[in-house]
């Protein structure tokens, strides 16, 4: 299959823009990107000079964990029965028939990271999925992280029930305890493997789930708004040699230089919301621009269903209005988002070897009046205006 006569924003390492080019793909994978028109266009798609971008990535969502209009029966964000639950698999909660997947495709969002909610200090794993499919196992792009949460959400959840944690100190302590327990569990397993006279430890599913985090095979996604919570997340990450991702990072603009020194990426959003709780007091749509200016790698998210997934492109436009340059804005939902997610070998750019996830726009992609003309996922046209 070929898409030709397109202005292609490759988003590869060179950030090349091909004014008139084509993309060839087979088996859902891009095989060739070139300038001009190929000879075999009979079975291809004429883009009509429109702009072709890599499919947009929303790196922090709760997509498929609720169903609009159903209520609590369909809500699977948080397992509030225990504050530390790393053994939970988010894949078991995602409903791919949620209409929000269709709305995502129609907005050009081709891949998302789905995370548990932020009520628990340790909430469960995070998976990247395609926004097209019927069976979530086949939509899976990879398990990418473990969800941790700082601050107001876990504190207020358990304080209202007169249970631990009731303070930020207790939240941090519970995260440390879970990680230290997993460290000891891993050490005991290794000892048993090396010495046949040593028994294997009793199976601990929570510790098993945290071992890849300790080994930096999974990233540690920290829900954190306030500056002190951001620094606590980084403190814990240093103590256990984790690979952190700062989710929301609302106060990031206040500490941008310090975060740049840490080389810790920030996932900013939701953008179009107000200071609806105390720890959002310093929220500003200029956050992404100020972090980027300081040298922090930035992705933009909707936090769906806080902001509906179809408003990801508009959220990017709002960030641009408040100082984020177009190049960085496009990066924030394509190649940089893929890099932060650890999926840049599959997603984020239009180049040979990557998934054929692409979105075609006639107008400017981050303007409120623009909509995709076509969305391609895994080489299949899944939406056409």
C-alpha positions in Angstrom: 0.0 0.0 0.0 1.2 3.5 -0.8 0.1 7.0 0.4 1.4 9.5 -2.2 1.3 13.2 -3.0 1.6 14.1 0.7 3.5 16.7 2.6 5.2 14.4 5.1 6.4 15.4 8.6 8.7 12.4 9.2 9.5 13.3 12.8 12.7 11.1 12.4 16.0 12.2 13.9 16.5 14.8 11.2 12.9 16.1 11.6 12.8 16.1 7.8 9.7 17.6 6.1 9.1 16.2 2.6 7.1 18.7 0.6 5.8 16.1 -1.9 6.4 12.5 -1.1 5.1 9.0 -0.5 5.0 6.3 2.2 5.0 2.6 1.3 3.9 0.1 3.9 3.4 -3.7 4.0 2.1 -5.9 6.8 1.4 -2.9 8.9 5.1 -1.7 8.8 6.5 1.2 6.9 9.0 0.0 4.2 9.9 3.1 2.3 9.6 6.9 2.6 10.5 8.9 -0.4 10.3 12.2 -2.4 8.2 12.6 -5.5 5.7 10.1 -6.9 6.3 6.4 -7.2 5.4 4.6 -10.4 2.9 2.1 -8.8 0.2 4.4 -7.6 -2.7 2.5 -9.0 -3.6 0.9 -5.7 -2.4 3.8 -3.6 -4.1 6.6 -1.7 -3.7 10.1 -3.2 -3.2 12.5 -0.3 -4.1 15.4 -2.5 -1.2 17.5 -1.1 -2.4 17.2 2.5 0.0 16.9 5.5 0.8 13.5 6.8 2.0 13.1 10.4 2.9 10.2 12.6 -0.2 9.0 14.5 -0.6 11.0 17.7 0.2 9.3 21.0 -1.5 10.2 24.3 1.0 9.0 26.9 -1.3 9.2 30.0 -4.9 8.2 29.8 -7.5 6.0 31.5 -9.0 5.0 28.2 -11.4 2.1 28.3 -11.6 2.1 32.1 -15.0 3.6 32.1 -18.0 3.9 29.8 -19.8 7.2 29.2 -23.2 7.4 30.8 -23.0 4.0 32.7 -21.8 5.1 36.1 -19.9 3.3 38.8 -20.6 -0.2 37.4 -18.4 0.6 34.5 -15.6 2.4 36.4 -12.4 0.4 36.8 -9.9 3.2 37.6 -8.9 2.4 41.2 -8.8 -0.7 43.4 -9.4 1.2 46.7 -9.5 -1.9 48.9 -5.7 -1.8 49.5 -3.3 1.1 49.0 -0.4 -1.0 47.5 -1.5 -3.1 44.6 1.4 -3.5 42.0 0.1 -6.9 41.1 -2.9 -5.5 39.2 -2.8 -5.8 35.4 -4.4 -2.8 33.6 -5.1 -5.0 30.6 -7.7 -6.8 32.6 -9.7 -3.6 32.9 -9.6 -2.1 29.4 -12.9 -2.2 27.4 -11.9 -1.7 23.7 -15.6 -1.3 22.8 -15.7 2.0 24.8 -16.8 4.6 22.3 -13.8 6.7 23.3 -11.5 4.5 21.2 -13.5 5.5 18.1 -13.3 9.1 19.1 -9.6 8.8 19.6 -9.2 7.4 16.0 -11.3 10.2 14.6 -9.0 12.7 16.3 -5.8 11.1 14.9 -4.8 9.4 18.2 -3.5 6.0 17.2 -1.8 4.8 20.4 -2.3 5.5 24.1 -0.9 4.5 27.4 -3.6 3.3 29.8 -2.8 3.7 33.5 -4.7 2.9 36.7 -6.1 5.8 38.7 -4.2 7.7 41.3 -5.9 6.7 44.5 -3.2 4.2 45.5 0.4 4.9 46.2 1.3 1.8 44.1 -1.6 1.2 41.7 -0.6 -1.4 39.1 1.1 -1.7 35.7 0.7 0.6 32.6 0.2 -0.7 29.1 0.4 0.9 25.7 -2.3 -0.1 23.3 -3.4 0.7 19.8 -6.7 2.6 19.6 -8.0 0.1 16.9 -9.2 -3.4 17.6 -11.7 -5.6 19.3 -9.5 -7.7 21.6 -7.2 -5.8 23.8 -4.6 -8.6 23.8 -4.1 -8.0 20.0 -4.1 -4.2 20.5 -1.3 -4.4 23.1 1.9 -2.6 22.1 3.8 -3.3 25.3 3.8 -3.1 29.1 5.6 0.1 29.7 5.4 1.1 33.4 4.2 0.9 36.9 1.9 3.6 38.4 2.8 5.4 41.6 0.9 8.3 43.1 1.9 11.1 45.4 0.0 13.8 47.2 -3.6 14.6 47.5 -5.4 11.7 45.8 -4.1 8.8 47.9 -4.0 11.0 51.0 -7.6 12.0 50.8 -8.8 8.6 49.7 -7.6 6.8 52.8 -7.8 9.7 55.3 -11.6 9.8 54.7 -11.7 6.1 55.7 -9.4 6.6 58.7 -6.8 4.3 57.1 -3.1 4.6 56.2 -1.8 6.6 54.3 -3.1 9.9 55.7 0.0 12.0 55.1 2.6 12.5 52.4 5.1 10.9 54.7 3.1 7.7 54.8 2.5 7.6 51.0 6.3 7.8 50.5 7.0 5.3 53.2 4.5 2.7 51.7 6.1 3.1 48.2 9.6 2.6 49.8 8.4 -0.4 51.8 7.0 -2.1 48.6 10.2 -1.4 46.7 12.4 -2.6 49.5 10.3 -5.7 49.9 10.7 -6.4 46.2 14.4 -5.9 46.4 14.7 -8.5 49.2 12.4 -10.9 47.4 14.5 -10.6 44.2 17.7 -11.2 46.3 16.2 -14.3 47.9 15.2 -15.7 44.5 18.7 -15.1 43.1 20.2 -16.8 46.1 17.9 -19.8 45.7 18.8 -20.0 42.0 22.5 -20.0 42.8 22.4 -22.4 45.8 20.3 -25.6 45.5 20.2 -25.9 49.3 18.4 -22.6 49.6 14.6 -22.6 49.2 12.8 -20.2 46.9 10.8 -17.6 48.7 7.0 -18.0 48.8 5.4 -16.5 45.7 4.6 -12.8 46.1 2.8 -11.4 43.1 3.2 -7.8 44.2 7.0 -8.1 44.5 7.1 -10.0 41.2 5.4 -7.1 39.5 7.9 -4.6 40.9 11.0 -6.5 39.9 11.0 -5.1 36.3 10.7 -1.6 37.8 13.8 -2.2 40.0 15.6 -3.6 36.9 14.6 -0.5 34.9 12.8 -2.7 32.4 9.6 -0.8 33.3 9.4 3.0 33.9 8.1 4.4 37.2 5.2 6.7 36.3 4.7 9.1 39.3 1.4 11.0 39.5 2.7 14.3 41.0 1.3 17.8 40.9 3.0 19.9 43.7 6.7 20.7 43.5 7.4 18.9 46.8 5.7 15.8 45.5 7.7 15.9 42.3 10.9 16.1 44.3 9.8 13.2 46.6 9.2 11.1 43.5 12.7 11.9 42.3 14.1 11.2 45.7 12.6 7.7 45.8 13.7 7.2 42.2 17.3 7.9 43.2 17.1 5.7 46.3 16.0 2.7 44.2 17.6 3.6 40.8 14.3 3.8 39.1 13.6 5.3 35.6 11.0 8.0 36.5 8.3 9.7 34.4 6.6 12.7 36.0 2.9 12.6 35.3 1.0 15.9 35.3 4.0 17.8 36.8 1.7 20.8 37.4 4.3 22.8 39.4 7.0 22.0 36.9 7.2 25.5 35.6 8.3 26.6 39.1 11.2 24.2 39.2 12.0 23.8 35.5 15.8 24.2 35.8 16.0 21.6 38.6 14.0 19.2 36.5 16.3 19.8 33.5 19.3 18.9 35.7 17.5 15.6 36.7 16.9 14.7 33.0 13.4 13.6 34.1 10.7 13.8 31.4 7.4 15.4 32.2 3.9 14.5 30.9 1.9 17.7 31.1 -1.9 17.7 31.3 -4.7 17.8 31.4 -4.3 21.2 29.8 -7.9 22.5 29.6 -8.9 22.4 33.2 -9.1 24.7 36.2 -7.5 24.6 39.7 -10.2 22.3 40.9 -8.3 21.0 43.9 -5.6 22.6 46.2 -2.5 21.0 44.6 -3.5 22.5 41.2 -3.2 26.0 42.5 -0.2 26.8 40.2 -1.7 25.3 37.1 -0.9 27.2 33.9 -1.2 26.3 30.1 2.3 27.8 29.8 3.7 24.8 31.8 4.8 22.8 28.7 6.5 25.8 27.1 8.5 26.7 30.2 9.6 23.2 30.9 10.6 22.8 27.2 12.5 26.0 27.3 14.5 24.8 30.3 15.5 21.6 28.4 13.0 19.2 29.9 11.6 16.5 27.5 7.8 17.1 27.4 4.8 15.1 26.3 1.2 16.3 26.4 -1.7 14.2 27.6 -5.5 14.5 28.1 -5.6 12.3 31.2 -8.8 10.9 29.6 -11.5 10.9 30.9 -10.6 14.1 32.7 -10.4 15.7 29.3 -11.9 13.6 26.5 -9.3 11.9 24.3 -10.5 13.6 21.1 -9.3 17.0 22.5 -5.6 15.9 22.5 -4.8 18.0 19.4 -6.6 21.0 20.8 -4.7 20.6 24.0 -1.5 20.8 22.0 -2.8 24.0 20.3 -3.5 25.6 23.7 0.1 24.9 24.7 1.3 26.5 21.5 -0.8 29.5 22.2 1.1 29.9 25.5 4.6 29.6 24.0 5.4 26.1 23.0 6.9 26.1 19.4 5.2 24.0 16.7 8.2 21.7 16.4 8.2 20.9 20.1 4.4 20.7 20.2 4.4 18.1 17.4 7.2 16.2 19.1 5.1 16.1 22.3 2.5 13.9 20.8 4.7 11.9 18.4 8.4 11.1 18.7 9.1 12.6 22.2 6.0 10.9 23.6 7.2 7.6 22.0 10.7 8.1 23.5 9.3 8.8 27.0 7.1 5.8 26.8 10.0 3.6 25.7 8.2 2.8 22.4 10.3 4.8 19.9 11.4 1.6 18.1 7.8 1.2 17.1 6.1 4.6 17.1 6.5 8.3 16.8 7.9 8.8 13.4 7.3 8.0 9.7 10.4 6.0 8.7 11.1 2.4 7.6 10.7 -0.2 10.3 8.1 1.7 12.3 4.4 0.8 12.5 2.3 2.4 9.8 0.4 4.6 12.2 -0.3 7.9 10.4 -2.8 10.8 10.3 -3.6 13.0 7.4 -4.7 16.6 7.9 -5.8 19.3 5.3 -5.7 22.1 7.9 -3.4 22.9 10.8 -3.6 19.8 13.1 -3.7 21.7 16.4 -6.4 24.2 15.5 -9.9 23.8 16.8 -11.6 23.8 13.4 -9.3 21.1 12.0 -10.1 17.4 11.9 -8.2 14.5 10.3 -9.0 13.6 6.7 -7.8 10.0 7.4 -6.3 7.9 10.1 -4.2 4.8 9.4 -3.3 2.3 12.2 -1.1 -0.7 11.5 -1.4 0.0 7.8 -5.2 -0.1 7.8 -7.4 2.9 7.1 -9.6 3.1 10.2 -11.1 6.5 9.7 -11.9 8.6 6.6 -13.7 11.8 6.7 
